[in-house]
Amino acid sequence: MAEPVALRRTLTLPLLTLYGLGTILGAGIYVLVGEVAGIAGMHAPLAFAVAAVVAAFTAFSYAELAARHPFSAAEAVYVQEGFGLAWLSIGVGALVLFAALASAAALANGFAGYLRLFLDVPPWASILVVLLALGVLAAWGIHESARAATVATLIEIGGLLLVVAVSGEGLLALPQRLPELAPPLQAGAWPGIFLAAFVAFFAFIGFEDMANVAEEVKEPERTMPRAILLALAIATVLYLLVSLAAVLTLSRAELAGHAAPLALMYAKATGREPALIGVIALFAVTNGALVLLIRAARVLHGMSVRGWLPAALGRVHPSRRTPLAATAAVTLATLALALALPLVSLARATSAAILVVFVLINLALLRIRRRAPAPPGVRTYPAAVPLAGCVLSLLLLAYQLAGLRY
């Protein structure tokens, strides 16, 4: 009997870092900076900082777990190793899958918003075309997809730096306007900041995507932790710079009411048409959606090979070395979500699902540590790290579920 075809190990540290960074950036700042500023106003940078702290603790947990267990369907595997409950592992896998699909659908909506800067195309048509094209690319090969993601990531980083550069006049006023950005003393301002942080948290989703391609990474025990932490650190710096530039350049009403806020920032700062930023934003959201489709397909593949889903979803094409059936399934499911729900609803649903997963992942790491020491070469972090990741994720989730509004 022939051996099953395995996924191809081809991703290096630079490729994996840019692959993950592309998801993080595409999922957030190009699409949601206006929504976050609309809720928190001048405290939008603070909201991004709060979200970054919540994400950072769990990122360290992912870094250790990805080195311990470098497999597809990463979260489901971690929970299985930690709790030994198949039903819980399947549930976590389902949550991760939903989050990836909803996040990709949100980005497809963001793509439609930026495309309307150039073409008066119905949103459904642009969503259909971009998702089908990305599904084909994801099916073609991980190396090809990663190279495309790398090019797009470099373009979107350049776009963010360009927006910051042209907003120099607003940033020069930072010393005088610092009191407006400082954490408010009055308790009544914090509900809006925490709600904005919940929305901003969507912008940091993506580092966990990297764990699901661990079977396609060279030397995953060393490469995975470094790439995860590096991608999150770079994204956090860029987010704080751009959100500062946004609130110092545009009013709260301008940011909240515009479908392409970075394009508006560029136009106001330069007095020119924002065609360049619009094109870069299209690269950004497309790149993010591509990586999410790949992630979702790997979740289906990983769960299938463990017998939790039908075997067809785990089959790998002998020449392309990608899970074709799983890729087709996630592309169609993403299309359905993108056409059915608006961007903010998708972002909030994604954030809620991922926070539940983060709570369980941090608890799983604590249980795994009690059962077995780390393998040689795997770096561990203090127990306070997964504990803090669990508590902070739970608090942010509870805040949202309590129905508090600004």
C-alpha positions in Angstrom: 0.0 0.0 0.0 1.4 3.4 -1.0 2.4 5.9 1.7 0.1 8.9 2.1 1.5 12.0 0.4 2.9 14.5 2.9 2.9 18.3 2.9 6.2 19.8 1.6 8.6 21.4 4.0 9.7 24.6 2.2 9.2 27.6 4.5 12.2 29.3 6.1 12.3 31.9 8.9 12.0 35.0 6.5 9.3 33.4 4.4 7.3 32.3 7.5 7.7 35.7 9.2 6.5 37.6 6.2 3.7 35.0 5.6 2.4 35.6 9.1 3.0 39.3 9.1 0.9 39.6 5.9 -2.1 38.0 7.6 -1.8 40.2 10.7 -1.4 43.5 8.7 -4.0 42.6 6.1 -6.5 41.6 8.7 -6.3 44.8 10.6 -5.0 48.3 10.0 -6.1 48.7 6.4 -9.6 47.7 7.2 -10.4 48.5 10.8 -8.5 51.6 11.9 -11.5 53.7 11.1 -13.9 51.5 13.1 -11.5 51.5 16.1 -11.2 55.3 16.0 -14.9 55.7 15.6 -15.4 53.9 18.9 -12.4 55.2 20.9 -11.6 58.5 19.2 -8.2 59.9 20.2 -7.7 56.8 22.4 -7.5 54.5 19.3 -3.7 54.0 19.8 -4.4 53.0 23.4 -7.0 50.5 22.2 -4.5 49.0 19.8 -1.9 48.9 22.7 -4.4 47.0 25.0 -5.1 44.5 22.2 -1.4 44.0 21.6 -0.8 43.2 25.2 -3.7 40.6 25.2 -2.3 39.0 22.0 1.4 39.1 23.2 0.9 36.7 26.2 -0.8 34.1 24.0 1.8 34.6 21.3 4.4 33.3 23.7 2.2 30.3 24.5 1.9 29.6 20.7 5.6 30.0 20.3 6.3 27.2 22.8 3.4 25.0 21.7 4.4 25.2 18.0 7.9 24.1 18.9 6.6 21.2 21.1 4.0 20.0 18.6 4.7 21.3 15.0 1.6 19.9 13.3 -1.4 21.1 11.1 -4.7 21.7 13.0 -2.4 23.2 15.6 -4.9 24.3 18.2 -6.9 21.1 18.0 -3.6 19.2 18.6 -2.6 21.4 21.5 -5.9 20.9 23.2 -5.8 17.2 22.6 -2.3 17.0 24.1 -3.4 19.1 27.1 -6.9 17.7 27.9 -7.1 14.4 26.0 -10.7 15.0 25.1 -11.5 14.4 21.4 -14.8 16.3 21.6 -13.1 19.4 23.0 -10.3 19.2 20.3 -12.9 18.9 17.6 -14.7 21.9 19.0 -11.6 24.0 19.1 -10.8 23.0 15.6 -14.3 24.1 14.5 -13.8 27.5 16.3 -10.5 28.0 14.6 -11.9 27.1 11.2 -14.9 29.5 11.7 -12.5 32.3 12.8 -10.3 31.8 9.7 -13.4 31.7 7.4 -15.0 34.8 9.0 -11.7 36.7 9.0 -11.1 35.9 5.3 -14.7 36.9 4.6 -14.1 40.2 6.4 -11.1 40.9 4.3 -13.0 40.1 1.1 -15.5 42.8 2.1 -12.5 45.1 2.7 -11.2 44.3 -0.8 -14.6 45.3 -2.2 -14.5 48.6 -0.3 -11.1 49.6 -1.6 -11.8 48.4 -5.2 -14.6 50.9 -5.4 -12.0 53.6 -5.3 -11.2 52.6 -8.9 -14.1 50.7 -10.3 -17.9 50.9 -9.7 -18.2 47.1 -9.3 -20.9 45.5 -7.2 -19.4 44.3 -4.0 -20.7 40.7 -4.6 -18.9 40.5 -7.9 -15.5 41.6 -6.6 -15.8 39.3 -3.6 -16.6 36.4 -5.8 -13.7 37.0 -8.2 -11.1 37.6 -5.5 -12.0 34.6 -3.4 -12.1 32.2 -6.3 -8.7 33.5 -7.6 -7.2 33.1 -4.1 -8.6 29.6 -3.8 -6.8 28.6 -7.0 -3.5 30.1 -5.8 -3.8 28.3 -2.4 -4.4 25.0 -4.2 -1.5 25.5 -6.5 1.2 25.2 -3.9 2.4 26.5 -0.5 5.8 27.7 -1.8 4.1 29.7 -4.6 1.5 31.0 -2.1 4.2 32.0 0.4 6.2 33.8 -2.2 3.1 35.7 -3.3 2.4 36.5 0.3 5.9 37.7 0.8 5.8 40.2 -2.1 2.4 41.4 -1.0 3.6 41.8 2.6 6.5 44.0 1.6 4.2 46.1 -0.5 1.7 46.6 2.4 4.5 47.4 4.9 5.7 50.0 2.4 2.2 51.4 2.2 1.9 51.8 5.9 5.2 53.6 6.1 4.2 55.8 3.3 1.0 56.8 5.1 3.0 57.6 8.3 5.5 59.6 6.2 3.0 61.8 4.5 1.2 62.4 7.9 4.4 64.0 9.2 2.6 67.3 9.9 0.1 65.7 12.2 2.8 63.6 13.9 4.9 66.8 14.5 2.0 68.0 16.7 2.3 64.9 18.9 4.0 66.7 21.9 1.3 69.4 22.1 -1.6 66.9 21.7 -0.1 64.2 24.0 -2.7 65.0 26.7 -5.5 64.1 24.3 -3.9 60.6 23.8 -3.1 59.9 27.4 -5.2 57.3 29.3 -8.3 59.0 30.7 -8.8 59.3 34.4 -12.5 59.2 34.3 -14.0 55.7 34.5 -16.7 56.6 31.9 -14.2 56.7 29.0 -12.8 53.2 29.5 -15.9 51.2 28.3 -15.4 52.7 24.9 -11.6 52.0 24.9 -12.2 48.3 25.9 -14.8 47.9 23.2 -12.4 49.4 20.7 -9.7 47.1 22.0 -12.0 44.2 21.3 -12.4 45.3 17.7 -8.7 46.2 17.4 -7.9 42.7 18.6 -9.0 41.5 15.2 -6.1 43.4 13.8 -3.6 41.1 15.7 -5.2 37.9 14.6 -2.8 36.1 12.3 0.2 35.1 14.4 -1.7 31.9 15.3 -2.2 31.1 11.6 1.5 30.4 11.4 1.2 27.4 13.7 -1.0 25.6 11.2 1.6 25.5 8.5 4.2 23.9 10.9 4.4 20.7 8.8 5.6 22.9 5.9 8.3 24.7 7.8 12.0 23.8 7.9 13.3 23.1 11.4 10.0 24.0 13.0 11.2 23.7 16.6 13.5 26.7 16.0 11.8 28.5 13.3 8.2 28.6 14.5 8.8 30.5 17.9 11.1 33.1 16.3 8.7 33.8 13.4 5.6 34.1 15.6 7.1 36.6 18.0 8.9 38.6 15.3 5.8 39.0 13.2 3.7 40.2 16.2 6.4 42.6 17.3 6.7 44.2 13.8 2.9 44.5 13.5 2.5 46.1 16.9 5.0 48.9 16.1 3.4 49.5 12.7 -0.1 49.6 14.2 0.8 52.1 16.9 2.5 54.4 14.3 -0.4 54.3 11.9 -3.1 54.7 14.5 -1.2 57.7 15.9 -1.0 59.2 12.5 -4.7 58.5 11.9 -6.1 60.3 15.0 -3.7 63.2 14.6 -4.6 63.7 11.0 -8.3 63.0 10.7 -11.3 63.6 13.0 -13.2 60.9 14.6 -16.2 61.4 12.3 -14.0 61.3 9.2 -12.3 58.0 10.3 -15.5 56.3 11.4 -17.5 57.1 8.3 -15.0 56.1 5.5 -14.7 52.7 4.0 -11.0 53.2 3.1 -9.6 55.3 5.9 -5.9 55.1 5.0 -6.7 56.3 1.5 -8.5 59.3 3.0 -5.4 60.0 5.3 -3.2 60.0 2.2 -5.5 62.2 0.2 -5.8 64.8 3.0 -2.1 64.9 3.8 -0.9 65.2 0.2 -3.9 66.7 -1.7 -3.6 64.0 -4.3 -5.9 61.2 -5.3 -5.3 58.1 -3.1 -4.8 55.7 -6.0 -1.5 54.4 -4.8 -2.7 53.7 -1.2 -5.8 52.1 -2.7 -3.7 49.7 -4.8 -1.5 48.8 -1.8 -4.6 48.2 0.4 -5.9 45.8 -2.2 -2.6 43.9 -2.0 -2.9 43.9 1.8 -6.4 42.6 2.2 -5.9 40.1 -0.6 -2.7 38.8 1.0 -4.5 38.4 4.4 -7.3 36.5 2.8 -4.9 34.2 1.0 -3.1 33.2 4.2 -6.4 32.6 6.0 -7.7 30.3 3.2 -4.4 28.3 3.5 -4.8 28.2 7.3 -8.4 27.0 7.1 -7.5 24.3 4.6 -4.7 23.1 6.9 -7.0 22.9 9.8 -9.4 20.6 7.8 -6.4 18.6 6.6 -5.0 18.2 10.1 -8.3 17.2 11.7 -9.0 14.7 8.9 -5.7 12.9 9.2 -6.5 12.4 12.9 -9.8 10.8 12.0 -11.9 13.7 13.2 -13.3 14.6 9.8 -13.9 12.7 6.5 -10.7 11.3 5.0 -11.2 13.1 1.7 -10.4 16.4 3.4 -7.0 15.1 4.4 -5.8 13.9 1.0 -2.9 15.7 -0.4 -2.4 16.1 -4.2 0.7 14.1 -5.3 2.3 16.8 -7.4 1.0 20.1 -5.9 1.3 18.7 -2.4 -1.7 20.7 -1.2 -5.1 19.5 0.2 -7.3 20.3 -2.8 -10.6 19.2 -1.4 -10.1 21.1 1.9 -9.0 24.2 0.0 -12.1 24.1 -2.2 -14.4 23.6 0.8 -13.0 26.6 2.7 -13.1 28.8 -0.4 -16.8 28.2 -0.9 -17.6 28.6 2.8 -15.7 31.9 2.9 -17.6 33.1 -0.1 -20.9 32.3 1.6 -19.9 34.2 4.8 -18.6 37.2 2.9 -21.8 37.7 0.9 -24.0 37.2 4.0 -22.5 39.4 6.7 -21.0 42.9 7.0 -17.4 43.5 7.8 -17.7 44.6 11.5 -20.0 41.7 12.3 -17.4 39.3 10.8 -14.6 41.0 12.7 -16.4 40.8 16.1 -17.4 37.2 15.5 -13.8 36.3 14.6 -12.5 38.0 17.7 -14.9 36.2 20.0 -14.1 32.8 18.5 -10.3 33.4 18.7 -10.5 34.6 22.3 -12.3 31.4 23.3 -9.5 29.4 21.5 -6.8 31.5 23.2 -8.3 30.7 26.7 -8.2 27.0 26.0 -4.7 27.1 24.4 -3.1 28.8 27.4 -4.8 26.3 29.7 -3.6 23.4 27.5 0.0 24.6 27.8 -0.2 24.7 31.6 -1.5 21.1 31.6 1.1 19.9 29.1 3.9 21.4 31.2 2.6 19.5 34.2 2.7 16.2 32.3 6.0 16.4 30.5 9.1 18.5 30.3 9.9 20.4 27.2 11.9 18.4 24.5 15.5 19.4 24.1 15.9 22.7 22.2 12.4 23.9 23.0 12.4 27.2 24.9 9.9 27.6 27.7 8.5 30.7 29.4 7.4 31.4 33.0 4.0 29.9 34.0 2.8 33.4 34.5 2.8 33.9 30.7 0.1 31.4 29.7 -1.8 32.2 32.9 -1.9 35.9 32.0 -2.8 35.1 28.4 -5.7 33.0 29.7 -7.0 35.7 32.1 -6.6 38.6 29.7 -8.3 36.8 26.9 -11.2 35.8 29.2 -11.6 39.3 30.5 -11.8 40.8 27.0 -14.2 38.1 25.9 -16.4 38.6 29.0 -16.5 42.3 28.5 -17.8 41.9 24.9 -20.3 39.2 25.9 -21.6 41.4 28.7 -23.0 43.6 26.0 -21.3 46.8 27.2 -21.4 49.6 24.7 -19.7 52.9 24.4 
